[in-house]
């Protein structure tokens, strides 16, 4: 997506040619968001697909992982890809072309 390159086989991620180290959960979250480009992904969907069913939905662990992921794939770069849709969830948006 844009200058973000993810290889699911090698579990490698890079942006603008810079390698980005992700934990297995961060990688799974990013991969899940990439499989749903432009779509708002709810916390419940993330919970079902990345964490086990014993996960406490009142926990803020998803928000914590999104924040960590954002620090790694967005904060160092001018163009932001990961957006929050308040009260709904998260989505990856490709950069606008112009």
C-alpha atoms as one frame of an Amber mdcrd trajectory, in Angstrom:
protein
   0.000   0.000   0.000   1.724   3.114  -1.175   5.323   2.930  -0.001   4.480
   0.294   2.636   5.657  -3.158   1.554   4.662  -6.248   3.524   5.881  -9.753
   2.710   3.720 -12.358   4.474   6.135 -15.170   3.618   9.192 -13.623   5.267
   7.196 -11.509   7.757   9.153  -8.476   6.640   7.874  -4.919   6.482   9.436
  -1.839   4.983   8.385   1.684   4.225  10.267   4.112   2.012  12.922   1.403
   1.794  13.430   1.328   5.572  13.039  -2.009   7.332  10.483  -1.991  10.161
  10.621  -4.563  12.947   7.219  -5.754  14.137   6.238  -8.245  16.808   4.154
 -11.214  15.623   0.921  -9.574  16.910   1.774  -6.233  15.296   2.472  -8.031
  12.027  -0.811  -9.963  12.259  -2.701  -6.722  12.898  -1.056  -4.970   9.953
  -1.666  -7.942   7.683  -5.337  -8.074   8.710  -5.766  -4.370   7.985  -4.046
  -4.806   4.612  -6.494  -7.572   3.697  -9.273  -5.005   4.232  -7.973  -1.876
   2.465 -10.110   1.261   2.805 -12.535  -0.640   5.067 -13.179   0.236   8.673
 -12.185  -2.793  10.737 -13.929  -2.945  14.095 -12.238  -3.884  17.330 -14.489
  -6.944  17.437 -13.223  -8.162  14.052  -9.640  -7.624  15.143 -10.347  -9.469
  18.376 -11.855 -12.452  16.559  -9.094 -12.782  13.986  -5.959 -11.971  15.955
  -6.604 -12.720  19.606  -8.119 -15.877  21.016 -11.711 -16.125  22.166 -10.731
 -15.765  25.841  -9.812 -12.165  25.099 -11.535  -9.590  27.316 -13.324  -7.152
  25.023 -13.244  -4.451  27.714  -9.439  -4.474  27.557  -7.584  -1.735  25.698
  -4.987  -4.154  24.280  -6.177  -3.565  20.702  -5.773   0.186  21.133  -2.292
  -0.385  22.560  -1.256  -2.519  19.573  -2.706  -0.028  17.100  -0.748   2.732
  18.841   2.460   0.656  18.664   1.858  -0.134  15.013   1.155   3.514  14.232
   4.432   4.538  15.937   6.328   2.181  13.649   4.598   2.534  10.277   3.232
   6.092  10.412   4.943   8.390  12.917   8.369   8.463  11.226   6.821   9.263
   7.834   5.089  12.315   6.363   2.169  10.391   4.848  -0.080   8.639   7.353
  -1.803   5.388   6.372  -3.453   4.125   9.582  -6.522   6.079  10.615  -8.927
   5.829  13.522 -12.657   6.032  12.925 -13.921   7.172  16.318 -16.277   4.764
  17.993 -15.984   2.249  15.148 -12.454   0.983  14.502  -9.440   1.447  12.267
  -8.531   1.436   8.595  -5.557   1.623   6.288  -5.933   4.182   3.544  -3.618
   4.375   0.550  -1.911   7.729   0.140  -3.719  10.194  -2.073  -2.172  10.621
  -5.472  -1.721  14.079  -6.719
